[in-house]
Amino acid sequence: GGAGVGYGGLSLGSLVVIVLLRTIASGLSGGRQASDLAVPTNALAALANLAPYMAHLHVHAAQRLVSLLQVLAKRHARLHARLSVSSPAAQAPLPLAAAATAVAQKGQDSAQEGGGVQP
């Protein structure tokens, strides 16, 4: 939840990003049928369309975005591992997982140092 999270200086753009990320995360939580994936899929498409215009995100929005990237990278890695077990030809490297891990580590290091995205 958002208990204890300060939203001072939250812009409308950051609020839209947070709402879209929460929608996507709720869709990824599992237990959904294929017909229920329309809303999170469309939210992900809207987020992708907004991506070129994102600047000066609130810290909370940026953290949630990195968290979503981590979740998607882990799912991608698990799927790739399952596929590589069943098909040895699918042993290609995982650039998405490596990139997500690097971004997440950099974000954690920056947050610990007091840096991060400006509100």
GROMACS elastic network, one bead per residue, 0.5 to 0.9 nm:
[ bonds ]
;  ai    aj funct       b0    kb
    1     4     6  0.87876   500
    1     5     6  0.88023   500
    2     5     6  0.54540   500
    2     6     6  0.86142   500
    3     6     6  0.86377   500
    5    60     6  0.76549   500
    6     9     6  0.89754   500
    6    60     6  0.82758   500
    7    10     6  0.54745   500
    7    58     6  0.80511   500
    7    59     6  0.89673   500
    7    60     6  0.78155   500
    8    58     6  0.89158   500
    8   119     6  0.85604   500
    9    58     6  0.76173   500
    9   119     6  0.66175   500
   10    13     6  0.82312   500
   10    14     6  0.62722   500
   10    15     6  0.67301   500
   10    57     6  0.83322   500
   10    58     6  0.60199   500
   10   119     6  0.72075   500
   11    14     6  0.52236   500
   11    15     6  0.62811   500
   11    16     6  0.87308   500
   11    57     6  0.78526   500
   11    58     6  0.73261   500
   11   119     6  0.84519   500
   12    16     6  0.62120   500
   12    17     6  0.86593   500
   13    16     6  0.51305   500
   13    17     6  0.62795   500
   13    18     6  0.86922   500
   13    54     6  0.76984   500
   13    55     6  0.88768   500
   13    57     6  0.75535   500
   13    58     6  0.89494   500
   14    17     6  0.50196   500
   14    18     6  0.61511   500
   14    19     6  0.86382   500
   14    54     6  0.84652   500
   14    56     6  0.84358   500
   14    57     6  0.54855   500
   14    58     6  0.58177   500
   14    59     6  0.89609   500
   14    60     6  0.84677   500
   14    61     6  0.58948   500
   14    62     6  0.84926   500
   15    18     6  0.50683   500
   15    19     6  0.61922   500
   15    20     6  0.85934   500
   15    58     6  0.85221   500
   15    61     6  0.75735   500
   16    19     6  0.51731   500
   16    20     6  0.61494   500
   16    21     6  0.85442   500
   16    47     6  0.89195   500
   17    20     6  0.51353   500
   17    21     6  0.60450   500
   17    22     6  0.85766   500
   17    47     6  0.69429   500
   17    50     6  0.85410   500
   17    54     6  0.89316   500
   17    57     6  0.86163   500
   17    61     6  0.64144   500
   17    62     6  0.88307   500
   17    65     6  0.82780   500
   18    21     6  0.50681   500
   18    22     6  0.61184   500
   18    23     6  0.85586   500
   18    60     6  0.79383   500
   18    61     6  0.53990   500
   18    62     6  0.87438   500
   18    64     6  0.72578   500
   18    65     6  0.82279   500
   19    22     6  0.51646   500
   19    23     6  0.61925   500
   19    24     6  0.86744   500
   19    43     6  0.89771   500
   20    23     6  0.50390   500
   20    24     6  0.61955   500
   20    25     6  0.85788   500
   20    40     6  0.81699   500
   20    43     6  0.55032   500
   20    44     6  0.72139   500
   20    46     6  0.78001   500
   20    47     6  0.66883   500
   21    24     6  0.50545   500
   21    25     6  0.60197   500
   21    26     6  0.85247   500
   21    40     6  0.88427   500
   21    43     6  0.77008   500
   21    44     6  0.78419   500
   21    47     6  0.79854   500
   21    61     6  0.83131   500
   21    64     6  0.69530   500
   21    65     6  0.69296   500
   21    68     6  0.74363   500
   22    25     6  0.50028   500
   22    26     6  0.60691   500
   22    27     6  0.85789   500
   22    64     6  0.84677   500
   23    26     6  0.52442   500
   23    27     6  0.63849   500
   23    28     6  0.88332   500
   23    39     6  0.75531   500
   23    40     6  0.57267   500
   23    43     6  0.66340   500
   23    44     6  0.85707   500
   24    27     6  0.51149   500
   24    28     6  0.63306   500
   24    29     6  0.88435   500
   24    39     6  0.79203   500
   24    41     6  0.72293   500
   24    42     6  0.87308   500
   24    43     6  0.61986   500
   24    44     6  0.63437   500
   24    68     6  0.84398   500
   25    28     6  0.50217   500
   25    29     6  0.62776   500
   25    40     6  0.77324   500
   25    68     6  0.72617   500
   26    29     6  0.52446   500
   26    30     6  0.81133   500
   26    40     6  0.75687   500
   27    30     6  0.68334   500
   27    31     6  0.88600   500
   27    32     6  0.72868   500
   27    36     6  0.77842   500
   27    37     6  0.64033   500
   27    38     6  0.89166   500
   27    39     6  0.75984   500
   27    40     6  0.52184   500
   27    41     6  0.81563   500
   28    31     6  0.86979   500
   28    32     6  0.83025   500
   28    37     6  0.86271   500
   28    40     6  0.78196   500
   29    32     6  0.80516   500
   30    33     6  0.87565   500
   32    35     6  0.79401   500
   32    36     6  0.57940   500
   32    37     6  0.69952   500
   33    36     6  0.53165   500
   33    37     6  0.69435   500
   34    37     6  0.54269   500
   34    38     6  0.78099   500
   35    38     6  0.62576   500
   36    39     6  0.68491   500
   36    40     6  0.81856   500
   37    40     6  0.56488   500
   37    41     6  0.59270   500
   37    42     6  0.85154   500
   38    41     6  0.51352   500
   38    42     6  0.60582   500
   38    43     6  0.85401   500
   39    42     6  0.52069   500
   39    43     6  0.61150   500
   39    44     6  0.86167   500
   40    44     6  0.60655   500
   40    45     6  0.85535   500
   41    44     6  0.51118   500
   41    45     6  0.62957   500
   41    46     6  0.87177   500
   42    46     6  0.61418   500
   42    47     6  0.85528   500
   43    46     6  0.50248   500
   43    47     6  0.61521   500
   43    48     6  0.85769   500
   44    47     6  0.50252   500
   44    48     6  0.61527   500
   44    49     6  0.86281   500
   45    48     6  0.50158   500
   45    49     6  0.62044   500
   45    50     6  0.86882   500
   46    49     6  0.50246   500
   46    50     6  0.62466   500
   46    51     6  0.86617   500
   47    50     6  0.50822   500
   47    51     6  0.61199   500
   48    51     6  0.51337   500
   48    52     6  0.80236   500
   49    52     6  0.71106   500
   49    53     6  0.84346   500
   50    53     6  0.55585   500
   50    54     6  0.64891   500
   51    54     6  0.53366   500
   51    55     6  0.88538   500
   52    55     6  0.85068   500
   54    57     6  0.68137   500
   56    59     6  0.87572   500
   56   117     6  0.69202   500
   56   118     6  0.59196   500
   56   119     6  0.59970   500
   57    60     6  0.80922   500
   57    61     6  0.61635   500
   57    62     6  0.60448   500
   57   117     6  0.67654   500
   57   118     6  0.69059   500
   57   119     6  0.58663   500
   58    61     6  0.53016   500
   58    62     6  0.63131   500
   58    63     6  0.87061   500
   58   117     6  0.69808   500
   58   118     6  0.65802   500
   59    62     6  0.51077   500
   59    63     6  0.60978   500
   59    64     6  0.86136   500
   59   116     6  0.71592   500
   59   117     6  0.55581   500
   59   118     6  0.65794   500
   59   119     6  0.57751   500
   60    63     6  0.51091   500
   60    64     6  0.61807   500
   60    65     6  0.85735   500
   60   119     6  0.87421   500
   61    64     6  0.51890   500
   61    65     6  0.61560   500
   61    66     6  0.87506   500
   62    65     6  0.50331   500
   62    66     6  0.63032   500
   62    67     6  0.86067   500
   62   116     6  0.87166   500
   62   117     6  0.69188   500
   63    66     6  0.51889   500
   63    67     6  0.61311   500
   63    68     6  0.86547   500
   63   107     6  0.79840   500
   63   117     6  0.88449   500
   64    68     6  0.61506   500
   64    69     6  0.86043   500
   65    68     6  0.51737   500
   65    69     6  0.63234   500
   65    70     6  0.87580   500
   66    70     6  0.62543   500
   66    71     6  0.87643   500
   66   100     6  0.80210   500
   66   103     6  0.74548   500
   66   104     6  0.62206   500
   66   107     6  0.77747   500
   67    70     6  0.50369   500
   67    71     6  0.63068   500
   67    72     6  0.86803   500
   67   104     6  0.76543   500
   68    71     6  0.51033   500
   68    72     6  0.61632   500
   68    73     6  0.85021   500
   69    72     6  0.51696   500
   69    73     6  0.60252   500
   69    74     6  0.85865   500
   69   100     6  0.61607   500
   69   101     6  0.89161   500
   69   103     6  0.88095   500
   69   104     6  0.82103   500
   70    73     6  0.50869   500
   70    74     6  0.61466   500
   70    75     6  0.86209   500
   70    97     6  0.80297   500
   70   100     6  0.57880   500
   70   101     6  0.69399   500
   70   103     6  0.87626   500
   70   104     6  0.69140   500
   71    74     6  0.52212   500
   71    75     6  0.62530   500
   71    76     6  0.85739   500
   72    75     6  0.51255   500
   72    76     6  0.60611   500
   72    77     6  0.86061   500
   72    96     6  0.89889   500
   72    97     6  0.84809   500
   72   100     6  0.86470   500
   73    77     6  0.61182   500
   73    78     6  0.86257   500
   73    96     6  0.61845   500
   73    98     6  0.82411   500
   73    99     6  0.85532   500
   73   100     6  0.61131   500
   73   101     6  0.79595   500
   74    77     6  0.50489   500
   74    78     6  0.61752   500
   74    79     6  0.85619   500
   74    97     6  0.67566   500
   74   100     6  0.87754   500
   75    78     6  0.51070   500
   75    79     6  0.60954   500
   75    80     6  0.84569   500
   76    79     6  0.51576   500
   76    80     6  0.60432   500
   76    81     6  0.85495   500
   76    94     6  0.84770   500
   76    96     6  0.78340   500
   76    97     6  0.71193   500
   77    81     6  0.60549   500
   77    82     6  0.86092   500
   77    94     6  0.71855   500
   77    96     6  0.84618   500
   77    97     6  0.63134   500
   78    81     6  0.50386   500
   78    82     6  0.62257   500
   78    83     6  0.86050   500
   79    82     6  0.51223   500
   79    83     6  0.61582   500
   79    84     6  0.85512   500
   80    83     6  0.50516   500
   80    84     6  0.59813   500
   80    85     6  0.85832   500
   80    90     6  0.75398   500
   80    91     6  0.81257   500
   80    92     6  0.89561   500
   80    94     6  0.81181   500
   81    84     6  0.51050   500
   81    85     6  0.62656   500
   81    86     6  0.88062   500
   81    90     6  0.87644   500
   81    91     6  0.84088   500
   82    85     6  0.53106   500
   82    86     6  0.65762   500
   82    87     6  0.86599   500
   83    86     6  0.52056   500
   83    87     6  0.58675   500
   83    88     6  0.81215   500
   83    90     6  0.65724   500
   83    91     6  0.86015   500
   84    88     6  0.52090   500
   84    89     6  0.69814   500
   84    91     6  0.56155   500
   84    92     6  0.87418   500
   85    88     6  0.63506   500
   85    90     6  0.84274   500
   85    91     6  0.88388   500
   86    90     6  0.86360   500
   87    90     6  0.57927   500
   87    91     6  0.81051   500
   88    91     6  0.59697   500
   89    92     6  0.77715   500
   90    93     6  0.89578   500
   91    94     6  0.89077   500
   93    98     6  0.88921   500
   94    97     6  0.54979   500
   94    98     6  0.63323   500
   94    99     6  0.86412   500
   95    98     6  0.51661   500
   95    99     6  0.59679   500
   95   100     6  0.84826   500
   96    99     6  0.51810   500
   96   100     6  0.60555   500
   96   101     6  0.85561   500
   97   100     6  0.51489   500
   97   101     6  0.61256   500
   97   102     6  0.86152   500
   98   101     6  0.52086   500
   98   102     6  0.62422   500
   98   103     6  0.86870   500
   99   102     6  0.51260   500
   99   103     6  0.61341   500
   99   104     6  0.85107   500
  100   103     6  0.51177   500
  100   104     6  0.59798   500
  100   105     6  0.84615   500
  101   104     6  0.51342   500
  101   105     6  0.60507   500
  101   106     6  0.85178   500
  102   105     6  0.51796   500
  102   106     6  0.61069   500
  102   107     6  0.85408   500
  103   106     6  0.51358   500
  103   107     6  0.60868   500
  103   108     6  0.86149   500
  104   107     6  0.50579   500
  104   108     6  0.61519   500
  104   109     6  0.85679   500
  105   108     6  0.51020   500
  105   109     6  0.60773   500
  105   110     6  0.84666   500
  106   109     6  0.50911   500
  106   110     6  0.60171   500
  106   111     6  0.85146   500
  107   110     6  0.50649   500
  107   111     6  0.60604   500
  107   112     6  0.85807   500
  107   115     6  0.88146   500
  107   116     6  0.67714   500
  107   117     6  0.89590   500
  108   111     6  0.50816   500
  108   112     6  0.61512   500
  108   113     6  0.85993   500
  108   116     6  0.86314   500
  109   112     6  0.51878   500
  109   113     6  0.62511   500
  109   114     6  0.87604   500
  109   115     6  0.84614   500
  109   116     6  0.88103   500
  110   113     6  0.50994   500
  110   114     6  0.63047   500
  110   116     6  0.52749   500
  110   117     6  0.88589   500
  111   114     6  0.51297   500
  111   115     6  0.53687   500
  111   116     6  0.53914   500
  111   117     6  0.87610   500
  112   115     6  0.73830   500
  112   116     6  0.88068   500
  113   116     6  0.83315   500
  115   118     6  0.81756   500
